[in-house]
Amino acid sequence: MSDPTTMLLAASAGAPDSSVAWLLQVPLLPLLACLLCGLFRAWGVTSKLPGYTTVLLLAVAFVVTLSGYLSFGGHGAQVVHGFDWLRVSWGDGPGETLSAGFSLYIDSLTWLWMLFVTGLATLIALYSTEYMAEDQKTGGYARYFSFFSLFVFMMSCLVMSDNLLLLYLGWEGVGLCSYLLIGYHYTKPSAVAAAKKAFIVNRVGDLGLALGLMLTFVHFGTLEYREIFARLAEIQAVVEAGGSAPWQVELIPLLLMVGAFGKSAQLPLYVWLPDAMEGPTPVSALIHAATMVTAGVYLVARFLPMFALSPAALGTVAWVGAGTALLAATIGMAQYDIKRVMAYSTVSQLGYMFLGLGVLTATGAAYHVFTHAFFKATLFLACGAVMHGFAGQLDLRRLSGLAKVPGWRVTAVAMLVGCLCLAGFVGTSGFFSKDMILAEAFVTPGPGYRLLGWIGLATAGLTAYYAFRVYFRVFHGPVEFHAGEEHHGDDGHDDHGHGFHPHAPGWAINLVLIALVIGSLAAAAPYFIDKEHHGWVGGLVHSSTAGEIVRASAGHGEAAAHAGEAAAAEHGGFFGDPHRWMFLASSVVGAIGILLAWVIHMTGRVSADRAPIADALKARLRPWSTLAEKKWLVDELYDALIRRPLRLLAHILALIDQALVDGLVDGVGFAPRLFGKSLRPSQNGLLQNYAVGMGGGLVFILLVVWALS
């Protein structure tokens, strides 16, 4: 095989390729959909035209992406130049010109992300045409699809950009769109609060990204990926020769990491994501599965060559990922809102992805992003179908036996497949992607990495339990359901299933769920394609310029793992190689989790809200069960340590501003006002008084002149 550094330099130095300029359609089609939906809103369109327009244009974007991938060939990187966006010069020397174009950096990592971004966004948009139908008359329907399309455009800019400035535009753009969509129900106080929380928490992480972007330009003199990767290849050669990387190169990943933790909801910046459930359910699927929360994972994956040169950043990514996965799983076990359970599941699975990046298994992390996108979209949209049909009801204690209710079989199957994939059941897509990460943690040399593997394995058991806790409670057991807050009986109380009749999902929702079930199951197939590179995703990652330098860096991770497998098998046999026994271990752990959920929430349940074994276990585990139900009081802790002190400081500064700053300004203005007020009585319109005043003034001036002469 050619030297990876040489391949990197050759790919990075390639000239822009005009033959693939048609790929600019991919980000521009969602932008066109956004503008058209905005016009539909202005024209007062009340039909489903905005929804179908969005679906059509996003579907075309997916077809363009797919055709581009099929013609790509999987080697090197191409740059598609659109137009010069920004160029500022303050000298003629190197690093004295800041330039950024609306240009696309097309490599295998770009294809991987854009295939599921455009594909899933199309399916979720189709689902939304039915789910959001009640908002057609209010004008919110067109507004929703306009924001939805803008979200996809911004995510496309983030993923496809060839420079950090355009990435930052997309980064801030998805933050804005999340604010608009989470707060879609702007008359609902909880939705407004959740939107503001998401926006503000993300600004904390975005500060780290902004500082990392600035330091990157100061050190490298450019923000373009090709030039940065070329410089990184040179630094990597110096490190391999016994030298050390510049301190800036080790600091930049730490700053980028802060931005990634905020956008992808990792400790300590994860608190915004569960509250994002206040937006419409398709928005939750869009944010959690296809777009925003994967942005942080993409950022680290894109700059993994730089992270590989910063041991501190790499170790922090791994430990924070494992800690987030475990913490979120313990909270998800104790929640009753099924959408909130899935939200904490997203936080936990993102933790797995960062763990994979931290142990340098770019393939495992990227593959888990890919599989998670399908099965998490399936889970959220299945929850949305339940919420839509049961008037907003999401409490698993008020729903039971839905699989036996006519019209709900597709939703039940979708939820089952999604839970199996989330639990990592044998043969499912989640089984293969998660195990690649866990096995790599056990073979990565360094202090504590084996402990990370055990944490991830334990979290897998908790994940299987809480996933099937939802499935068994909602879709099996006695048929019993209660309407949600959107429906009330004549007496003002819920009809408790007597006067209320749920409406089954329509064709659009069922069609999307069927497509996602097929996608979730088929996502396991790429693992067996191109086995030389650990599956189709591995082939994609290793064919990218970033993947090549990672393989040559650090002396561990996937580059060393393949060589270590043979040695481990020779000395320890089957159990000496975690890449072999992990499949068995995770299968056993997952099966135990599913079995516990079956015993506690299926066989031991009397009614929807009575599960004697679960209730007794909850009482026995107090206060831990109560703390987990209250999300370990993290929000309350943040409120006490951050929010309230900042509010107090703000009030103090406001008082200082009023007393000191405003006091000085008002004092300066008060002096001439006082002088004018003293003169005002003399301006009474009597000419003789004016003559006396003028004469007196003249005498005063003459006396002053005489005294000074």
N, C-alpha and C positions, 0 to 999 in steps of 0.2 A: 504493500500500500504506500502511496505517496506520503511524504512528510506532511502532517497536518498543518504545520505552520506555513509551509509553502502553498498548500491548497487554500489556506485562509487568505494569504496575501494575494494570490491570484484572483480569488473570488471577490475580494474587497476592492481590488484595483480596477475591476471591470468597468467599462464605460456604460453610461445609461443606454438601455436597450429600447429603441423606439418601436420595435416590432411588437411589443406587448403594451403599447400605450392604451389599447382598448380596455385594459384592466382598471383604468381610472373610473370606468362606469360603476365599479363595485361600491365605492363610497358615495358617488354622486347620485345613484338611483334612490337610496334612502333619503338623501337631501331633497330630491325632487318630490318624493312622497310627502315629506314634511311640509314643503311649500304648497303643494296642491291641497292637502288637508287643511292648511291654514286658510286658503282661499274658500274651500267649502264651508268652513266655519263662518267666514265673513259674509258669504252669500246666503247663509241660513239653510244649508242643505240638511234635511232631516232623514234621509234614506241611509242605507248601508254603503253608499258610494265611497265615503272616506275609508271604510274598512277594506272593501274589495280592491280599491286602488292601492292601498298599502300592501296588501297580500300580493297583488300582481307584481308590483315593482320590486318587492323584496324577493319574490320567487325568481324574477329575472336576475337579480343580483346574485342569488345562489347558483343559478345555471351558469352565469359568467364565471363565478368562482370555481365551480366544478370543472368547467371546460378549461380554465386556466391551469388548474392543478393537473388535469390529465395531459396537458401539453407541456407541462413544466419539465418533466424528466427527472426531477428530484436531485439536481446537482447544482451547486453554486448558488449565487444570488444575483438578482437582476434589479436594477433601479429604473423605475418609470417616472420620468420628469413631467410634472404637470405645468406649473408656472412658478416663477420666483415670488415668494411670499414676503420675505423680509431680508433686507441687506443693509447693514450699518457699518461704516468704516470710520476709524479715528486714527489711521496711520497706514503705512505701507508694509510694516513688518508682519511676521507670522503671529497669528493670534490677535490681530488688530482689526479683524473684519468678522462680524457676526452675520452669518447668512443662513437662511432656512427657506426651503422651497416646499411647495405642496407636491411632494414626490413620494413615491411608494417604494418600499424595500421589500422585494418579493423573494422569500426563501421558504424552505419547508416549514419553519415554525409559523410563518405568516399563513401558509395554506392550512395548516392544522387548525389554527384558531378561527380563520375566516370560514372554513367549511361548516363548523357548528354554529358560529355566530349568525351567519346568513340563513342557514338551514333551519335552525331552531327558531330564530326570529320570525321566519315565514310561517311556521306551524303555530307559534304562539299568537301571531297576528290573526290567523284564520280562526283560532279558538276564541279570540277576543271579539270577532264579529258577532258571535252569538252571546258571549258572556256580557258584553257591554251594551246589548241591544236596548235595554231600558233607558239608556241615556241619549237615545237618538233625538227625542223631542226637546231636550234641554239644551242641546248644542254641545254638551260635553263629549259626545261621541267623536266628532271631528277633532276636538281639542285633544282627546286622548290619543288618537292615532297620529296626530301631528307630533306630539311629544314622543310617542313610541318610535316613530321614524327618525326623529332627531337623535334619539338615544342610539339607534343602530348606526347612524352616520358618525356620531362621535366615537363610538367603539371602533368603527372601521378606521377612522383617522388614527386612533391610538395604536391599533395593531399593525396597520399597513405603513405607517410613517417611516421615512428613511432618516429622520433626525429627531433629536430629543425635544425640540421646541414644538413640532407638530404633535408628537406624542403627548406633550404637556397640554396642548390645546384639547386633544381628545380626552385626556385625563380629567381636566376641569369640566369639559363638556358633559361627560357621563355623570359627574357629580351634580351638575346643574339639572340634568334630566331626571336623576333620581329624586332630587328635591321636588321637581314639578309633578312626577308621577306618584311618589309616596304621598304627597299632599294633594292628590287629585281631588279628593273630597274636602275642599278647602273650607267648607262650613262646619266640618267636624273637628272639634278642638284636638282630639287625640291624633288625628291625621296630620294636622298642622304642626303639633309638637314633635311627632315622629320625623316629619320632613326636616324641620329645623335641627333636630338632633343629628340626623344623618349628615346634613350639610356641614354643621359645625365640627363634628368629630372628624370628618374627612379633611377639613381644613387643617387640622393639627398634623395629620400625616402628609398632606400636600406641602406643608412648609418644609419638611424633610426632603421631599422630591425636588422642590424648587432650589434648595441649597445644594443638593447633589448635582442638579443640572448646571448651576452656576460654577461650582468647583470643577466640573467636567470641562466646561469651556475654558476656564482659567488654566487648567493643566494641559489639556490636549489641544487647545486653540481651535476647536471645532465641535459641532454637535451632530455631525453626520456619522452614521453607524460605520460605513466603510472605512473611514479614516480612523475612527476610534478602535475598531477591531484590528486594523493594521498595526497601530501603535501597541495594542495589547499583545499582539504576536511577538513584537520585538521585546517587550518587557518580559514575556514568558520565556523567551530564549535566554535572557539575562538571568532569570531566576533558576532555570535548569542548569545554567553554567556555574551556579554557586552564588550569584548575586542576590539582591533583594529588591522588591518592588518599591517605588516611591511611596512616601506616606500618604500622598493624595490619592493614589490608586487604592490604598487600603481603607481610606476614609470615605471615599465616594460610595462604595457599596453600603456602608452603614447608614448614610443619608438616604439612599434610594430605598433601603430596607424599611425605613420609617414610613415612607409613602406607600410602599407595598402593604405593610401591616394595616394602615388605615383603610385603604381601598378594599382589601381582601379580608377585613374584619378579623384580625389576629390580636392576641393580647398585646397591650391593654386597650386597644382601640376597636374591639369587636362589638361594643354595646349598642351601636346604631342598627346593626343588621336585624336582630329579632324584632325591633319596633318597626322595621320597614314593612311588616305585615299589614300595616294600616292602609297601604295602597291596594288597588284591585289585585286579585289573585294572579292574573296574567303578568302583571308588573313584577310580582314576587318571583314568578318563574323566569322572567326575562333577566332580572337582576341576579338571582341566585344561580341560574344554570348557564345562561348564554353570554352574559355581557359583564356587568360592572365588577362583580366580586372576583372574576378570573383575571382582572387587569393587573392586580398585584403579583399574581403568579407569573403572568406573562412578562412583567417587568424584570423580575429576578431571572426568569428563564432566558430572556433576551440578553441580559448582561451577566449571565452565569460565568463567562470567561473572566470578568472582572471580580466577581464574587470568589472565584476559585483562587485568586491572588490575595484574598483577604480572609485568613483563617478566622478572625474574630467575627466577621460578618457571617461567614458560612456556618460557624457553630451556633451563633445566635439565631439564625433562621431555623436551624434544625430543632433547637431546644424550645423556641417559642412555638413552632409548629406542633411539636408533640404535646406541650403543655396546653395549648389551645384545644387540640383534639380531645384530650382527656377531660378538661373542664367543661367544654360544651356538651360532651356526651353525658356527663353526670347531671347537667341541668335538663337536657332533653328527656332524660328518664322520668323526670318528676313533673313535666308540664301536661296540661289537659287540653289546651288548644292545639289541634292537630297541625295547623299551619305553623304555630310557634315551635312545635317539636321539629318540623322539617327545617325551620330556620336555624335552630341550634345544630341540627344535623349538618347543614351547609357549613356553618362555622367549623365544626369538627372535621369535616372532610377537607376543607381548605387547609386545616392544620396538617393533615396527611400530605397534601401537596407540598407544603413548605418543608415538611420533614424530608420528603423525597429530594427536593432541591438542596437541602442542607447536607445530605449525604451524597450529593453529586450523582443521583440517578435521574438525569434529565428525562430519560425515557419513561421511567416510572411515574414521575410527576406529571409529565405531559399526557401520558396515557390515562392517568386518573382524572385529569381535567376533562379529557375527551369522553370517557365513560360516564363520569359524574354529570356532565351536561345533559346527557340523555335521560338517565334514570331520575335525576332530581327534577327535571322538567316534567317527567311523568308523574312523580309524586305530588308536586305542587298543583298541577292541573287536575289531577284526580281529587285533591282536597278542594280545589276550586269548584269542581263539578258538584261535590257534596254541599259546599257552601251555597252555590247557586240554586240547587234544588231544594234545600231545606231552609230557605229564608235566612241565610247568614249563620246557621248553626255550625259551630266548629268544636264544641266541647265533647270530647269522647265519652263523657259520663252521661250524655243525653242522646247518644246515637248507638244503635245496636242492630245487628242482623241485616244490614243494608244489602248484602249479597242476595238475600231472599226476596227483596222488594222488586217487583217487575220494573224492567227498564234500567237496572243498575248493574247488570252483569259486566258490561264493558268496563265501567269504573272500578268494579271489584277486581277484575283481572289486572287492570292497569296498576292498581295499588299493590296487588300481590307481586307482580313482576318488579315494580319499583323497590319494594321492600326486600325482595330476594337479592337484587343487585346491591342495594345499600348495605345489606347484611353480609355481603361477600359470600353468598351461597355458592357451593361448588358448581363450576361451569358457567357462572354468570360473568358479565363484563366486570363488575365490581370485584369479583374474586381474583381475577388476574391482575388488574391494575393496582389494587391495594397490596397484594402480596409481593409485587415487584419492589415496592417501597420498603415494606417490612424486612424482606430478606436483605436488601442492601444495607439497612441500618445495622444488621448483625455482622456483616462482613466488612464494614467500613472501619479501618484502624483509627484509633484515637480514644482518649478517655471518655467514658460515658456513653458511647454510641450504642453499645449493646443494651444499655438501660433504656435508651430511646426505643429500641426494637421491642422490648418487653412492654413499655408504656403503650406503644402502638398496637401490640397484640391484645392487651387488656381492653383497650378502647374498642377494638373490633368486636369483642364480646358484648360490651355495653351497647354498641350500635345495633347489633342483631336483636338485642332485647327490646330496646325502645322502638325500633322499627316495627316489630311484630306485636308489640303492646298496642300500637295504633291499629294495626290491621285486624287483630283478633277482637279488639273492643268495638270497632266501628262496623266491621263487615260480617262478623259471626256472632253467635249467641242468639238469644231471643229477639224477635223483631220488635223494636221499640225505638221511637224517635220523638223528638220534641222540636218545635219550630224555633228558629233563632229570633234575634231581636227585631228583625225586619217584619215579623208577622205576629199579630196578637189576636186573640179571640174577642168576642163581643164584650166580655167582661173585663177586658184589658189584660188578661193573663194569657200565657201560652196555651195553645190548644192541646198540648201533650199528646199529639198524635190522633186525637179524636175528630176535631173539626178541621185539622190541617192535613192537606194531601200534598206530598212533595211532587214536583214535576221532574221527570227524568231528563237527562241531557239530550239535546238535539243532535242533528247529524254532524254539525261542525265540531262540536266538542268530542263526540264519539270517534269521528274520523281522525282527529288529531291524537287522541289517546291511543288509538290502534296503531297509528304511524309511530308514535313514541315507544310503544311496547315493542314493536318490531325493531326499532333503532336501538333500544336498550339491550335487547337480546343479541342483535347483530354486532353490537360494539365489542363483543367478545372475539369475533372472528379475526380482526386485525392482529390479535396477539399471535396467531399461527401463520400469518403471512410474512414472508421475508424473515424467517427465524434467525438468519445470520446476524441480524441487527436487533434481536429481541422484538420481532414483530413489526407490523407496518408503521406504527408510531415511532418505534426505535429507528427504523430506516429513515423516516422523515427527520428526526432530531439529529441523527448522525450525518445526514447529508447537508445540514446547514453549516454555515461558516462558524456560528457560535458553537455548534456541537463538535466541530473538529478541534477547536482549541481546548474545549473542556476535556476531550479525550486525552489530550497531551499534557494536561495540567495536574498539579497536586500529587501525582503519584498514587492516587487512590480513586475511589468512586468506580464508575462503570469501566473505565480503562483498565483498572487493576482487578475488577471483580471477575472478568472472564478468565484471566490468567489464574486467579485464586481458586476458581471452582475446581479445576483439575487437581490442584495440589490438595485442596480440602478433601475431595473425594478419595484421593489416594491414601491419605493418612487417617481420615475419620470415617470413610465410607459414606453411607446415605446421610447419617446424622452429623457428618462433618461439614456438610455444605448447606447453609441456610436456604439457598435458592432451590433446594430439593425438598427439605423437610418443612419449609414454611407453608407449602400447600396443605400438608397434612395438619399442621398445628392450627392454622387459621380455620380450616374446615371444622375441627373439633371445637374450637372456641366459639365459632359462629353457631354451630349446632347446639351447644349448651345454652347460648343466649336465646335462641329460638324456642328451645324446649322449656326454659324457664318462663318465657312469655306465654307459652301455651298452657302451662300448668297454672300460672297465677291469674291470667286474664281470659282464659278460654274455659277450661274445665272448672275453675273455681269461681265462676261468675253466676250470680242469681238473676240479675237484671242489668240494665244499662249502667245504673249508678251504684250497684252493689256487687262488689267482688270481695268476698270475705277474706280470702288469702291475701290479696293486695292490701286491703284495709288493715288487716292485722299486722302485716309486714311493715306498713307505713307507720303504724303506732309504735311498733317495737323499735324502729330505727330512729325515732325522734331523739334529739332535735335535728339530726342530719337530714332526714327526709323533708322536714319543714324548710331548712336552709336551702336545700336543692330546689324545692318548689318556689322559693323566693329568690332563685337565681344567685344563691350565695351572697345576697345583699350587696352585690357589686355596684349596682346603680345607687343604692343608698350610701355606700362608701364613697363613691365619686361625688355624690351630692354633698357629703359632709366635708370631704377633704379638698374639693376643687370648686364646686359650684357655689356653695355658700360663702367660702372665703373670698372668691372673686366678686360675688355680689356685694359683700361688705366693703371690699376694697373699692368697688365702683361707686358706692354711696359716699365713701370718704373722699374720693377724688372729686366727686360731684360737688360736695360741700366746699372743698378747697377751691374748685373752679368758681363757684358762686361767690365765695367770700374774698378770695385773693385776686384771682384773674379778673373776674367781672368787677370786683370792688375797685381795682386800680383803673380799669377802663372807664367805669362809671365816674370815678373821682376826677379823672382827667377831663371828662366831658362836663362834669358838674361845675367846675370853676368858671368857664365862660358863661354858662347858663346863669350862675349866681350874679356875675358882673352885669350881664344884660338885664337881669331882673331888677337890680338896683337902679339901673338907668331908665327902666321902662316908665316909672311915674312921671319923669320929666318930659316925656313925649306925649303932652296933653293937648297940642294944637293951639295953645295961646302964644301969639307972636311976641308979646312983651316978655314972656318968660324966656323965649328963645334968645331975644336980644340981650337980656340980662346975663344969660349963660354965656353967650359969645363974648360979651364985654368982660365978664369975669375971667374967662379963659385967656383973653388977650392980655389982661393985666397980669395974670399968673405967668404967662410966657415972658413978658417984659421984665418982671421981677427976677425970673430965673436967669435971663440973659445978663441983666445988670449985676447979679450976684457972682456970676462966673467971669465977668470982664475985669 
